Amino acid sequence: MILLRSTLFAVVCLLAVSPSDLAFNLSRFEFVEVHMGTQFKIVLYAKDEPLAGRAAQAAFQRIARLDAIMSDYNQASELNRLCHSPPGKPVRISRDLFRILTISQRLAAKTDGAFDVTVGAVVRLWRRARRTGELPDADKIKQALAVTGYTLLHLDAKTQSAWLEREGVLLDLGGIAKGYAADAAMQVLQQYGVQSALIAAGGDIVVSHAPPHQRGWIIEIAPLKQAEQSENTIVITDAAISTSGDTEQSVEINGIRYSHIVDPRTGIGLIEQIAVTVITRKGVDADALATAVSVLGMERGLKLIEATEKTAALIVKKTGRGVELFASKRWQSVQKK
């Protein structure tokens, strides 16, 4: 059993291996490295250790290159260079950065700004709040909101360029980058002939074909609290699953618990105790949708999931009646797989 613990939520992945795997001349290998501020775990099946090692190393190198592009902590990253470029001046950017920004902007428009990568200025205020235990100053939140809004980011597909409309706009890809990186790493593994693999980055998991002689990768969704029991076990292949919530990354100030997830429209950390798990085809989509649904809340969030093809979600929410589970219509079909 492999325990994959996100800083947001716990996900347990049970990887069954039987002696009959040897009939396929494949062995199971596991590799771990830290990138993007979290642990990336790669589990793969390959014919021998040298091939497995080369494939995993190439996948980790791809993740590291993406981190150098998309990090908002690294001042030399391509993302930060874009943020510090003159307002209104188009900047040609890499294919990866253009692609992830395009995906982000589409979801921002679809959610009326509930998912918004221009929220960086607000996020920085709440990072400080978690360190100091003090609420961000109301005037500073107002100032940060003035440079927040997905309409302030412009993209030009013809020139593969981007520009920011206003000085001080800061981009934050924390709600989408790990899913994108996991997808990219899986593509690298497939280039090395690896057909059965799992890549986990905190609460984001991407899987390809099932392990030998298995129906798929068995994923158990952990409860909102460790002491509670979970009855949500699913089996997935060629899919992605992502969980977003505030189980570990939050701060309590004046008796109110604020999540690390910030509503871009209000500038305030979420106070509703909620964990959202999304299953879809790609890690980039699962990652971003889990964040978006967390901000939208149960009713609007489930509507978004129902309107998205080949996507299912489970929401675990603390209410006055205790911890309750709310599932999208497709979730039952995933459980029965």
C-alpha positions as semicolon CSV with decimal commas, in nm:
position;residue;x (nm);y (nm);z (nm)
1;M;0,000;0,000;0,000
2;I;0,126;0,346;-0,090
3;L;0,005;0,641;0,112
4;L;-0,001;0,961;-0,088
5;R;-0,063;1,251;0,147
6;S;-0,131;1,590;0,000
7;T;-0,083;1,901;0,206
8;L;-0,450;1,949;0,124
9;F;-0,609;1,609;0,164
10;A;-0,517;1,245;0,201
11;V;-0,548;1,003;-0,089
12;V;-0,463;0,636;-0,048
13;C;-0,356;0,442;-0,352
14;L;-0,359;0,062;-0,322
15;L;-0,131;-0,098;-0,579
16;A;-0,186;-0,471;-0,594
17;V;0,098;-0,680;-0,734
18;S;0,066;-1,053;-0,793
19;P;0,327;-1,318;-0,881
20;S;0,158;-1,355;-1,219
21;D;0,306;-1,015;-1,312
22;L;0,621;-1,209;-1,395
23;A;0,437;-1,369;-1,687
24;F;0,446;-1,030;-1,851
25;N;0,819;-0,995;-1,780
26;L;0,740;-0,667;-1,607
27;S;0,851;-0,555;-1,265
28;R;0,727;-0,275;-1,045
29;F;0,955;0,023;-0,975
30;E;0,904;0,329;-0,760
31;F;1,086;0,664;-0,770
32;V;1,045;0,983;-0,564
33;E;1,175;1,338;-0,606
34;V;1,067;1,677;-0,474
35;H;0,955;1,937;-0,729
36;M;0,712;2,229;-0,725
37;G;0,722;2,233;-0,347
38;T;0,584;1,881;-0,312
39;Q;0,680;1,516;-0,348
40;F;0,639;1,363;-0,693
41;K;0,609;0,985;-0,684
42;I;0,636;0,770;-0,995
43;V;0,527;0,406;-0,987
44;L;0,581;0,219;-1,313
45;Y;0,605;-0,128;-1,464
46;A;0,902;-0,202;-1,690
47;K;1,102;-0,499;-1,813
48;D;1,416;-0,406;-1,622
49;E;1,563;-0,155;-1,377
50;P;1,785;0,036;-1,626
51;L;1,487;0,115;-1,850
52;A;1,273;0,211;-1,552
53;G;1,545;0,438;-1,418
54;R;1,599;0,615;-1,750
55;A;1,228;0,670;-1,799
56;A;1,173;0,803;-1,448
57;Q;1,474;1,032;-1,465
58;A;1,357;1,178;-1,795
59;A;1,010;1,233;-1,646
60;F;1,156;1,412;-1,342
61;Q;1,369;1,630;-1,569
62;R;1,056;1,732;-1,758
63;I;0,888;1,827;-1,430
64;A;1,193;2,027;-1,322
65;R;1,191;2,221;-1,650
66;L;0,823;2,302;-1,604
67;D;0,892;2,420;-1,248
68;A;1,156;2,658;-1,383
69;I;0,892;2,798;-1,620
70;M;0,589;2,814;-1,391
71;S;0,716;2,882;-1,038
72;D;0,599;3,202;-0,874
73;Y;0,861;3,155;-0,598
74;N;1,154;3,159;-0,841
75;Q;1,210;3,521;-0,947
76;A;1,395;3,402;-1,257
77;S;1,106;3,186;-1,380
78;E;0,941;3,259;-1,712
79;L;0,615;3,322;-1,528
80;N;0,770;3,594;-1,311
81;R;0,947;3,751;-1,608
82;L;0,606;3,786;-1,771
83;C;0,463;3,939;-1,453
84;H;0,741;4,199;-1,444
85;S;0,717;4,291;-1,811
86;P;0,580;4,636;-1,904
87;P;0,198;4,646;-1,897
88;G;0,039;4,613;-2,239
89;K;0,357;4,489;-2,407
90;P;0,316;4,143;-2,568
91;V;0,582;3,895;-2,463
92;R;0,647;3,578;-2,663
93;I;0,634;3,287;-2,421
94;S;0,711;2,915;-2,432
95;R;0,464;2,661;-2,563
96;D;0,411;2,517;-2,214
97;L;0,341;2,851;-2,050
98;F;0,109;2,957;-2,331
99;R;-0,079;2,629;-2,313
100;I;-0,135;2,633;-1,937
101;L;-0,242;2,998;-1,945
102;T;-0,486;2,922;-2,225
103;I;-0,641;2,636;-2,027
104;S;-0,656;2,861;-1,720
105;Q;-0,828;3,144;-1,902
106;R;-1,090;2,913;-2,050
107;L;-1,181;2,782;-1,704
108;A;-1,176;3,133;-1,559
109;A;-1,433;3,246;-1,815
110;K;-1,642;2,933;-1,756
111;T;-1,648;2,990;-1,378
112;D;-1,691;3,369;-1,385
113;G;-1,352;3,410;-1,221
114;A;-1,387;3,148;-0,946
115;F;-1,071;2,999;-1,095
116;D;-0,827;3,277;-1,177
117;V;-0,448;3,260;-1,211
118;T;-0,414;3,639;-1,178
119;V;-0,483;3,601;-0,804
120;G;-0,112;3,607;-0,713
121;A;-0,117;3,937;-0,524
122;V;-0,397;3,813;-0,299
123;V;-0,236;3,472;-0,248
124;R;0,082;3,637;-0,122
125;L;-0,116;3,822;0,146
126;W;-0,266;3,496;0,272
127;R;0,069;3,318;0,268
128;R;0,190;3,583;0,511
129;A;-0,128;3,540;0,717
130;R;-0,056;3,169;0,762
131;R;0,296;3,252;0,880
132;T;0,200;3,533;1,118
133;G;-0,148;3,433;1,228
134;E;-0,274;3,780;1,142
135;L;-0,549;3,869;0,896
136;P;-0,441;4,060;0,586
137;D;-0,508;4,431;0,612
138;A;-0,839;4,523;0,444
139;D;-0,677;4,802;0,243
140;K;-0,408;4,565;0,118
141;I;-0,671;4,314;0,009
142;K;-0,849;4,594;-0,177
143;Q;-0,524;4,692;-0,348
144;A;-0,453;4,329;-0,440
145;L;-0,802;4,286;-0,585
146;A;-0,741;4,591;-0,805
147;V;-0,470;4,390;-0,985
148;T;-0,669;4,064;-0,988
149;G;-0,904;3,952;-1,264
150;Y;-0,864;3,714;-1,555
151;T;-0,961;3,987;-1,801
152;L;-0,630;4,156;-1,715
153;L;-0,439;3,873;-1,884
154;H;-0,435;3,865;-2,264
155;L;-0,314;3,588;-2,497
156;D;-0,243;3,587;-2,870
157;A;-0,235;3,242;-3,024
158;K;-0,093;3,364;-3,354
159;T;0,224;3,501;-3,195
160;Q;0,220;3,271;-2,888
161;S;0,246;3,580;-2,673
162;A;0,092;3,717;-2,355
163;W;0,064;4,052;-2,183
164;L;-0,080;4,196;-1,864
165;E;-0,307;4,496;-1,879
166;R;-0,203;4,654;-1,551
167;E;0,118;4,691;-1,351
168;G;0,128;4,476;-1,039
169;V;-0,066;4,181;-1,175
170;L;0,090;3,861;-1,038
171;L;0,019;3,516;-1,178
172;D;-0,009;3,208;-0,959
173;L;-0,037;2,862;-1,118
174;G;-0,058;2,676;-0,786
175;G;-0,404;2,542;-0,868
176;I;-0,312;2,387;-1,201
177;A;0,065;2,343;-1,250
178;K;0,111;2,009;-1,073
179;G;-0,162;1,847;-1,279
180;Y;-0,005;1,983;-1,598
181;A;0,337;1,854;-1,489
182;A;0,200;1,508;-1,410
183;D;0,045;1,487;-1,758
184;A;0,372;1,594;-1,919
185;A;0,572;1,343;-1,716
186;M;0,334;1,063;-1,815
187;Q;0,389;1,149;-2,181
188;V;0,764;1,111;-2,126
189;L;0,718;0,768;-1,967
190;Q;0,511;0,657;-2,264
191;Q;0,787;0,771;-2,500
192;Y;1,012;0,522;-2,319
193;G;0,760;0,245;-2,378
194;V;0,614;0,248;-2,025
195;Q;0,244;0,169;-2,061
196;S;0,146;0,116;-1,698
197;A;0,233;0,394;-1,456
198;L;0,108;0,621;-1,181
199;I;0,236;0,972;-1,110
200;A;0,135;1,139;-0,785
201;A;0,208;1,497;-0,687
202;G;0,050;1,560;-0,349
203;G;-0,324;1,544;-0,409
204;D;-0,289;1,512;-0,787
205;I;-0,266;1,166;-0,945
206;V;-0,239;1,066;-1,312
207;V;-0,249;0,700;-1,422
208;S;-0,208;0,520;-1,752
209;H;-0,293;0,154;-1,827
210;A;-0,368;-0,085;-1,541
211;P;-0,088;-0,283;-1,375
212;P;-0,048;-0,638;-1,512
213;H;-0,344;-0,863;-1,431
214;Q;-0,529;-0,581;-1,253
215;R;-0,852;-0,403;-1,347
216;G;-0,689;-0,068;-1,284
217;W;-0,532;0,149;-1,021
218;I;-0,733;0,126;-0,698
219;I;-0,774;0,464;-0,531
220;E;-0,933;0,510;-0,190
221;I;-1,061;0,859;-0,113
222;A;-0,978;0,939;0,246
223;P;-1,231;1,108;0,477
224;L;-1,226;1,473;0,579
225;K;-1,072;1,375;0,912
226;Q;-0,828;1,092;0,975
227;A;-1,042;0,945;1,252
228;E;-1,338;0,892;1,021
229;Q;-1,399;0,591;0,799
230;S;-1,391;0,608;0,420
231;E;-1,614;0,401;0,195
232;N;-1,515;0,558;-0,135
233;T;-1,293;0,328;-0,335
234;I;-1,262;0,361;-0,711
235;V;-1,071;0,188;-0,989
236;I;-0,934;0,404;-1,270
237;T;-0,721;0,364;-1,582
238;D;-0,596;0,628;-1,825
239;A;-0,737;0,903;-1,608
240;A;-0,654;1,166;-1,349
241;I;-0,783;1,235;-1,000
242;S;-0,722;1,547;-0,795
243;T;-0,825;1,653;-0,447
244;S;-0,840;2,009;-0,319
245;G;-0,926;2,116;0,032
246;D;-0,801;2,278;0,352
247;T;-0,740;1,976;0,575
248;E;-0,381;2,077;0,648
249;Q;-0,314;2,414;0,482
250;S;-0,525;2,661;0,674
251;V;-0,500;2,919;0,949
252;E;-0,734;2,998;1,237
253;I;-0,764;3,367;1,322
254;N;-1,007;3,506;1,580
255;G;-1,186;3,172;1,592
256;I;-1,239;3,151;1,217
257;R;-1,064;2,891;1,003
258;Y;-0,938;3,027;0,670
259;S;-0,831;2,793;0,391
260;H;-0,519;2,844;0,181
261;I;-0,761;2,846;-0,113
262;V;-0,857;3,206;-0,185
263;D;-1,170;3,323;-0,363
264;P;-1,030;3,549;-0,639
265;R;-1,352;3,748;-0,644
266;T;-1,345;3,849;-0,275
267;G;-0,978;3,816;-0,182
268;I;-1,071;3,610;0,126
269;G;-0,957;3,259;0,213
270;L;-1,243;3,008;0,210
271;I;-1,402;2,950;0,549
272;E;-1,619;2,655;0,447
273;Q;-1,455;2,326;0,545
274;I;-1,471;2,131;0,222
275;A;-1,268;1,880;0,023
276;V;-1,330;1,825;-0,348
277;T;-1,214;1,523;-0,548
278;V;-1,241;1,538;-0,927
279;I;-1,186;1,256;-1,177
280;T;-1,139;1,333;-1,544
281;R;-0,910;1,247;-1,836
282;K;-0,618;1,482;-1,777
283;G;-0,432;1,592;-1,465
284;V;-0,433;1,957;-1,569
285;D;-0,813;1,957;-1,582
286;A;-0,861;1,758;-1,262
287;D;-0,625;1,989;-1,071
288;A;-0,791;2,311;-1,190
289;L;-1,148;2,183;-1,156
290;A;-1,092;2,069;-0,797
291;T;-0,981;2,422;-0,708
292;A;-1,267;2,582;-0,900
293;V;-1,533;2,365;-0,735
294;S;-1,387;2,442;-0,391
295;V;-1,442;2,813;-0,460
296;L;-1,782;2,773;-0,628
297;G;-1,923;2,559;-0,349
298;M;-2,135;2,249;-0,364
299;E;-2,433;2,358;-0,574
300;R;-2,255;2,560;-0,844
301;G;-1,954;2,331;-0,832
302;L;-2,157;2,020;-0,909
303;K;-2,331;2,203;-1,193
304;L;-1,988;2,276;-1,341
305;I;-1,889;1,910;-1,312
306;E;-2,214;1,788;-1,469
307;A;-2,156;2,026;-1,761
308;T;-1,804;1,891;-1,818
309;E;-1,778;1,574;-2,027
310;K;-1,620;1,259;-1,884
311;T;-1,581;1,420;-1,543
312;A;-1,705;1,320;-1,198
313;A;-1,666;1,470;-0,853
314;L;-1,714;1,393;-0,485
315;I;-1,750;1,674;-0,232
316;V;-1,688;1,606;0,136
317;K;-1,829;1,891;0,343
318;K;-1,857;1,969;0,711
319;T;-2,209;2,087;0,792
320;G;-2,416;2,139;1,103
321;R;-2,519;1,774;1,072
322;G;-2,159;1,654;1,061
323;V;-1,950;1,546;0,764
324;E;-2,161;1,487;0,453
325;L;-2,079;1,355;0,107
326;F;-2,221;1,496;-0,217
327;A;-2,149;1,320;-0,546
328;S;-2,201;1,412;-0,908
329;K;-2,419;1,182;-1,118
330;R;-2,117;1,019;-1,286
331;W;-1,945;0,938;-0,957
332;Q;-2,153;0,622;-0,907
333;S;-2,046;0,487;-1,245
334;V;-1,682;0,547;-1,150
335;Q;-1,727;0,352;-0,825
336;K;-1,882;0,058;-1,011
337;K;-1,602;0,040;-1,267
